[in-house]
Amino acid sequence: MKITGVRATWVQPDLAIAGGISEGVRIGAIASAFNLRLAPHLWSGAPAFVRRYARE
């Protein structure tokens, strides 16, 4: 994940694609290190989140 050189004020990862809540926490730590706000996003809702882990 590359954040350097970006003029963003917040990061909005899709937790279903990023790898779940644990990965969202890691992304949040990176965002915090760059003084960015975190706004987690789950565009397709809980069914996509559950479906991702049902396959594993």
C-alpha positions in Angstrom: 0.0 0.0 0.0 1.6 3.3 -1.1 0.4 6.5 0.4 3.4 8.8 -0.1 2.8 11.7 -2.5 -1.0 11.5 -2.1 -3.0 14.5 -1.3 -5.8 12.7 0.5 -7.2 13.6 3.9 -8.9 10.2 4.5 -8.6 6.6 3.4 -11.7 4.4 2.7 -10.8 0.8 2.2 -13.5 -1.8 1.3 -13.2 -4.4 4.0 -14.6 -7.2 1.9 -11.9 -6.7 -0.7 -9.0 -5.6 1.6 -9.1 -8.8 3.6 -11.5 -8.2 6.5 -11.5 -6.4 9.8 -7.9 -7.4 10.8 -6.5 -6.0 7.6 -8.7 -2.9 8.1 -7.0 -2.4 11.5 -3.6 -2.6 9.7 -4.7 -0.1 7.1 -5.9 2.2 9.9 -2.5 2.0 11.6 -0.8 3.0 8.3 -3.3 5.8 7.8 -2.7 7.1 11.3 1.0 7.1 10.7 0.4 9.5 7.8 -2.1 11.5 9.8 -5.0 10.4 7.5 -8.6 9.7 8.6 -10.0 6.2 8.2 -13.6 5.6 7.0 -14.1 1.8 6.4 -16.4 1.0 3.6 -18.3 -2.2 2.7 -20.1 -1.4 -0.6 -22.0 -4.6 -0.9 -22.9 -5.0 2.8 -22.6 -7.9 5.2 -23.5 -10.7 2.6 -20.3 -10.0 0.6 -18.2 -9.9 3.8 -19.6 -13.3 5.0 -19.4 -14.8 1.5 -15.7 -14.0 1.3 -14.9 -16.0 4.5 -17.4 -18.8 3.7 -15.2 -19.8 0.7 -12.0 -20.1 2.8 
